[in-house]
Amino acid sequence: MISVQEAQSIISNNIQPLSFETISLENAGNRVIARDITATFPMPRFNNSAMDGFAVCAVDTEGADKLSPVILKMAGVSSAGTPSDIILKPGLCAQCMTGAAIPDGADAIVIVENTSGFSDSGTVQIFQEAKIGEHIRRQGEEIQEGDVLISRGTCITAGEIGILATFGYEKVSVMKKPKVAIFVTGSELIEPGNKIKTGQIYNSNLYMFAELAEKSGVEVVMREVIKDDKDSLRRLLSEALQICDVIISSGGVSMGRFDYVREVYKKLGVQEHFWKVAQKPGKPLFFGTAESTLIFGLPGNPVSSFICYVEYVHPVMQDLQQKKRDPKHQAILAENFPVESNKHRYLFGRSWIDSKGKLLCSPASKIGSHMLTASLESNCILESPPGKQGLKAGDEITINPLNWRNIE
């Protein structure tokens, strides 16, 4: 049996990031940027108006107010999307709409509300003195050409989609999604919707893993329930080893009479790196490799499987896609936390920010490895290394936020 730190180190040393592919912008949501995205031009591309109004030479408006307006001659109109060749000379102005290019010679915008308004008249009254640069968006004030817009390893969301489109990227290089197989084992499992009999349980882990895999941004290519039968196990696991980057199985890795998964993996040539970790829950955790395929054998208890996926498998999915790992945080316990003398301890929990801005947390009230309902009241996983005594309220502890739920 090895420590949590040793297990995580072994896994990290066997990760080979996937290659990248180029896809259309419309399909890029929730994918991971493979190369830095740089600005193809400055933003704004040219000096333009931030408001509807009149482009002026600021010096021409000195002393203007409603009682003593300055009258300027109209030189033309500059509108968004329509280039203008207007050159402002002293005493001239131009109608200038939001986003329109600033005419040569102008150095300020007077908003329309501070004038006599738009009209077909050859002149306009200016009711407020303008300051140089007022209401003008300067070329490159937001982004310079060549600046990095989006760093490699960033997950593409609506904001990134908008930036890519803004700078003309029709296609984008992204990391390939890991191809994943999910198996759950057990002759006692039946599908939801069927009438349950004595000794049977509903198959929850397969559905739970599929949802967790979705959160990890992977492609599930196989998902099966396998009875406690070596031949069925061998056939399906053999196929998965041929086509998948990651295999996740639940159950069958402990010491029971019908726990065949570890044995079958070995017969298929999988190199076992470990199968017991000093942690609670999740002691019977298998990790192996077959060439570049990573194999995780998680416990059958639902809480153990859930926590082992979040703590071990999800970070691997991020590493394969060279995605930035979700950070863990330090929080202050609002309640006591049970520490194990020789095992790393994980518990579902809830975290929140108090009125003073401190991050607080407390463990879930249900702590059994079969009590999946503990996840319903939780937005994080609390963890503590082995120790001689439990942690008390007020002590600091590490939390791993569940990224689909907000810290309150």
Secondary structure as GFF3:
##gff-version 3
##sequence-region A 1 408
A	DSSP	alpha_helix	4	13	.	.	.	ID=ss1
A	DSSP	beta_strand	20	24	.	.	.	ID=ss2
A	DSSP	three_ten_helix	25	27	.	.	.	ID=ss3
A	DSSP	beta_strand	37	38	.	.	.	ID=ss4
A	DSSP	beta_strand	48	49	.	.	.	ID=ss5
A	DSSP	beta_strand	53	56	.	.	.	ID=ss6
A	DSSP	three_ten_helix	58	61	.	.	.	ID=ss7
A	DSSP	beta_strand	70	78	.	.	.	ID=ss8
A	DSSP	beta_strand	92	96	.	.	.	ID=ss9
A	DSSP	beta_strand	108	111	.	.	.	ID=ss10
A	DSSP	three_ten_helix	112	114	.	.	.	ID=ss11
A	DSSP	beta_strand	123	126	.	.	.	ID=ss12
A	DSSP	beta_strand	136	137	.	.	.	ID=ss13
A	DSSP	beta_strand	148	150	.	.	.	ID=ss14
A	DSSP	alpha_helix	158	166	.	.	.	ID=ss15
A	DSSP	beta_strand	171	175	.	.	.	ID=ss16
A	DSSP	beta_strand	179	185	.	.	.	ID=ss17
A	DSSP	beta_strand	189	190	.	.	.	ID=ss18
A	DSSP	beta_strand	201	202	.	.	.	ID=ss19
A	DSSP	alpha_helix	205	215	.	.	.	ID=ss20
A	DSSP	beta_strand	219	226	.	.	.	ID=ss21
A	DSSP	alpha_helix	230	243	.	.	.	ID=ss22
A	DSSP	beta_strand	246	250	.	.	.	ID=ss23
A	DSSP	alpha_helix	261	267	.	.	.	ID=ss24
A	DSSP	beta_strand	271	274	.	.	.	ID=ss25
A	DSSP	beta_strand	279	280	.	.	.	ID=ss26
A	DSSP	beta_strand	286	290	.	.	.	ID=ss27
A	DSSP	beta_strand	293	298	.	.	.	ID=ss28
A	DSSP	alpha_helix	302	308	.	.	.	ID=ss29
A	DSSP	pi_helix	309	313	.	.	.	ID=ss30
A	DSSP	alpha_helix	314	320	.	.	.	ID=ss31
A	DSSP	beta_strand	329	333	.	.	.	ID=ss32
A	DSSP	beta_strand	344	353	.	.	.	ID=ss33
A	DSSP	beta_strand	359	363	.	.	.	ID=ss34
A	DSSP	three_ten_helix	372	377	.	.	.	ID=ss35
A	DSSP	beta_strand	380	384	.	.	.	ID=ss36
A	DSSP	beta_strand	396	401	.	.	.	ID=ss37
###
